[in-house]
């Protein structure tokens, strides 16, 4: 039982860590303070609203997190996002809009505060202490039906909090088409003279660099060759003189070796040659067989 409880606790801890890591990718993306003739809620009412955006690549759930507003007098009001609502699950690169009517009786996406006189909006983690994101607002510069949010000036630079050209609830703020740098350069250099000058400068610079490298290499090799020629050649080692006794010994050894080789050559083929010599015998009574036979005894 104890092992089962420990396993459950470990799974919950790992799940909480993964969840916290995913919630960290959520940010406050767009805010509309004065809504006179703009986005309507499900009840047909127009009120200020806050849009959050999941900038990560994994689904997260913002339930139990806190949306808080800080007014110019320093007071802070918090709204806890209800738990067990499947609508609070955010897929990758999706948006959620919270309406700020000052009442939390209409549902999950209606906060208990308004944005009147608000200078900062904060998104807290489920523990109520960890700050996920902050969004600063200047109440004096807010205009009717003009939202503020993150947008890049040219679609390439990092986005900043600016007044948006139009409100974009539940969608991206990047409404300005991104113009590539090459296209912007082409528009500025319609005749192509600057491009031609840059191309020619690159080619000539490369040729000059290659020429300098080869020149330095050739100069270095010529210098090394001249240094080698200037050095005197080392004299060849003189042969060692031999005494008369050593010379006689060497000659005797050579003669002995020649004689040995000559004798070996005489017996090279004797193993395969049969030699038959006719032997002439001279008669001798000692070698006659008749003398070896004893005479018959006479009676």
C-alpha positions in Angstrom: 0.0 0.0 0.0 2.8 2.3 0.9 4.5 1.7 -2.5 1.3 2.5 -4.3 0.9 5.8 -2.5 4.5 6.7 -3.2 4.0 5.9 -6.9 0.8 8.1 -7.1 2.6 11.0 -5.3 5.5 10.7 -7.8 3.2 10.7 -10.8 1.3 13.8 -9.4 4.6 15.6 -8.8 5.8 14.8 -12.4 2.5 15.8 -13.8 2.5 19.1 -11.8 6.0 19.9 -13.0 5.1 19.3 -16.6 2.0 21.3 -16.2 3.9 24.2 -14.6 6.4 24.1 -17.5 3.6 24.2 -20.0 1.7 27.0 -18.3 4.9 29.1 -18.4 4.4 29.4 -22.1 1.0 31.3 -21.7 1.1 35.1 -22.0 -1.3 38.0 -21.9 -1.5 38.8 -25.6 -4.1 41.6 -26.1 -6.3 43.9 -23.9 -9.2 46.1 -24.7 -10.1 48.6 -21.9 -12.9 50.7 -23.5 -15.3 48.6 -25.5 -18.1 50.7 -27.0 -18.7 49.2 -30.4 -16.5 46.1 -30.6 -16.4 42.5 -29.6 -19.6 41.1 -27.9 -19.8 38.3 -25.4 -22.2 35.3 -25.5 -24.9 37.5 -23.9 -24.6 40.2 -26.5 -22.9 42.6 -24.1 -19.8 44.7 -24.8 -17.3 44.9 -22.0 -13.5 45.2 -21.6 -11.7 41.9 -22.1 -8.3 40.2 -21.8 -6.9 37.7 -24.3 -4.3 35.1 -23.3 -2.2 33.1 -25.7 -0.4 29.7 -25.5 2.9 30.3 -27.3 4.2 26.8 -26.6 4.0 23.6 -28.6 2.0 21.5 -26.1 -1.4 21.7 -24.7 -1.8 23.3 -21.3 -4.7 23.9 -18.8 -4.9 27.3 -17.2 -7.5 26.1 -14.6 -6.7 27.2 -11.0 -4.4 30.0 -12.3 -5.1 33.6 -11.3 -5.8 36.7 -13.3 -5.1 39.8 -11.3 -5.3 43.5 -11.9 -3.5 46.3 -10.1 -5.1 49.7 -10.1 -3.4 53.1 -9.9 -4.0 53.2 -6.2 -2.0 50.0 -5.7 -4.9 47.7 -4.8 -5.0 44.3 -6.4 -8.0 42.1 -7.3 -7.6 38.5 -8.2 -9.8 36.1 -10.2 -9.1 32.3 -10.0 -9.9 30.5 -13.2 -12.4 27.7 -12.3 -11.2 24.1 -12.2 -12.8 21.2 -14.0 -13.9 23.2 -17.0 -12.7 21.5 -20.3 -12.8 24.9 -22.0 -9.8 26.1 -20.0 -7.6 23.6 -21.9 -5.5 25.4 -24.4 -3.9 23.6 -27.4 -0.7 24.9 -28.9 -0.9 28.4 -30.3 -4.6 29.0 -29.3 -6.3 31.9 -27.5 -8.8 32.4 -24.7 -10.7 35.6 -24.0 -11.9 36.7 -20.5 -14.6 39.4 -20.3 -14.1 41.9 -17.4 -17.6 42.9 -16.4 -17.0 42.8 -12.6 -19.2 39.8 -12.0 -18.2 36.1 -11.9 -21.7 34.6 -12.1 -21.9 34.2 -15.9 -19.3 31.5 -16.3 -15.7 30.6 -16.4 -14.6 33.5 -18.7 -16.2 36.3 -16.8 -14.0 37.9 -14.1 -14.9 39.6 -10.9 -13.1 42.9 -11.8 -13.2 45.5 -14.4 -10.3 47.3 -16.2 -11.2 50.8 -15.1 -8.1 52.6 -13.8 -6.0 49.4 -14.2 -2.2 49.9 -14.7 -1.0 46.3 -14.7 -2.5 42.9 -15.4 -0.8 39.8 -13.9 -1.2 36.1 -14.7 -0.2 34.0 -11.6 0.5 30.3 -11.4 -1.9 27.9 -9.6 0.0 28.5 -6.3 -0.9 32.2 -6.5 2.8 33.3 -6.1 4.6 32.4 -9.3 4.2 35.1 -11.9 3.6 33.7 -15.4 3.3 37.0 -17.3 2.7 40.7 -16.7 1.1 43.3 -18.9 1.5 47.0 -18.3 -1.3 49.5 -19.3 -1.3 53.3 -19.2 -5.0 54.2 -18.4 -4.6 57.8 -19.6 -3.8 56.7 -23.2 -6.6 54.2 -23.7 -9.1 55.0 -26.5 -12.5 53.5 -27.3 -12.4 50.3 -29.3 -8.6 50.4 -29.6 -6.8 47.5 -28.0 -3.2 47.2 -27.0 -1.1 44.0 -27.4 2.1 42.4 -28.6 2.9 43.1 -32.2 6.1 43.4 -34.3 6.7 46.7 -36.1 7.8 45.0 -39.3 6.9 41.3 -38.7 10.6 40.5 -38.1 11.7 42.3 -35.0 10.7 41.1 -31.5 7.0 42.0 -30.7 6.3 44.9 -28.3 3.2 46.2 -26.5 1.7 48.7 -28.9 -1.8 50.1 -29.9 -3.1 47.6 -32.5 -4.5 48.9 -35.8 -7.6 46.7 -35.1 -8.8 44.4 -32.5 -8.1 40.7 -33.0 -9.8 38.6 -30.3 -9.1 34.9 -30.5 -6.6 35.4 -33.3 -3.1 36.7 -34.0 -2.2 40.4 -33.6 0.2 40.3 -36.6 -2.1 41.8 -39.2 0.6 43.6 -41.1 1.9 41.5 -43.9 5.6 40.6 -43.5 7.7 42.0 -46.2 11.0 40.1 -46.7 14.2 42.0 -46.5 15.1 41.1 -50.1 11.8 42.7 -51.3 12.4 45.8 -49.2 15.9 46.1 -50.6 14.5 45.7 -54.2 12.0 48.4 -53.6 14.6 50.8 -52.4 17.0 49.9 -55.2 14.7 49.8 -58.2 17.4 50.4 -60.8 19.7 47.7 -59.4 22.8 49.9 -59.3 23.5 49.3 -55.7 23.2 45.6 -56.1 25.6 45.6 -59.0 28.1 47.7 -57.1 27.9 45.3 -54.1 28.3 42.3 -56.4 31.3 43.8 -58.2 32.9 44.8 -54.8 32.6 41.2 -53.5 34.1 39.7 -56.7 37.1 42.1 -56.8 37.6 41.8 -53.1 37.8 38.0 -53.5 40.3 38.3 -56.4 42.5 40.6 -54.4 42.5 38.3 -51.4 43.4 35.3 -53.6 46.3 37.4 -55.2 47.7 38.4 -51.8 47.6 34.8 -50.6 49.4 33.5 -53.6 51.9 36.3 -53.5 52.7 35.7 -49.9 53.0 31.9 -50.5 55.4 32.4 -53.4 57.5 34.8 -51.5 57.8 32.5 -48.6 58.8 29.5 -50.8 61.5 31.6 -52.6 62.9 32.7 -49.2 63.1 29.1 -48.0 64.8 28.0 -51.2 67.4 30.7 -50.9 68.1 29.8 -47.3 68.6 26.2 -48.3 71.0 27.1 -51.1 73.0 29.4 -48.8 73.7 26.6 -46.3 77.1 24.7 -47.1 76.8 21.1 -48.1 77.9 18.7 -45.4 81.0 16.7 -46.6 80.5 13.0 -47.3 82.1 10.7 -44.7 85.5 9.4 -45.8 85.9 5.7 -46.0 87.7 4.1 -43.2 91.3 2.9 -44.0 92.0 -0.7 -43.4 95.3 -2.1 -42.1 97.3 -4.7 -44.1 96.5 -7.5 -41.7 92.8 -6.9 -41.9 93.0 -6.9 -45.7 94.9 -10.3 -45.7 92.3 -11.8 -43.4 89.5 -10.6 -45.7 91.3 -12.2 -48.7 91.8 -15.5 -47.0 88.2 -15.6 -45.9 87.1 -14.9 -49.5 89.3 -17.7 -50.9 88.1 -20.2 -48.3 84.5 -19.3 -49.1 85.2 -19.8 -52.8 86.8 -23.3 -52.2 83.8 -24.3 -50.1 81.3 -23.3 -52.7 83.3 -25.2 -55.4 83.3 -28.4 -53.4 79.6 -28.2 -52.8 79.0 -27.8 -56.5 80.9 -31.1 -57.2 78.5 -33.1 -55.0 75.2 -31.5 -56.0 74.1 -34.2 -58.5 75.7 -37.3 -56.9 72.5 -38.3 -55.1 70.8 -39.0 -58.4 73.8 -40.6 -60.4 74.7 -44.3 -60.3 78.4 -44.9 -61.1 79.4 -48.5 -62.3 83.2 -49.2 -62.6 84.5 -52.4 -64.0 87.0 -54.0 -61.7 89.7 -56.3 -63.1 90.7 -59.1 -60.7 94.0 -61.0 -60.8 93.8 -64.7 -60.1 95.1 -65.7 -56.8 94.9 -69.1 -55.1 93.8 -67.4 -52.0 90.7 -66.2 -53.7 89.9 -69.5 -55.5 86.9 -71.3 -54.1 88.3 -74.7 -54.8 90.7 -74.3 -52.0 87.9 -73.7 -49.7 86.4 -77.2 -50.2 87.8 -79.9 -48.0 88.9 -83.1 -49.9 86.9 -86.2 -49.5 88.5 -88.7 -47.2 89.8 -91.9 -48.8 89.1 -95.3 -47.5 
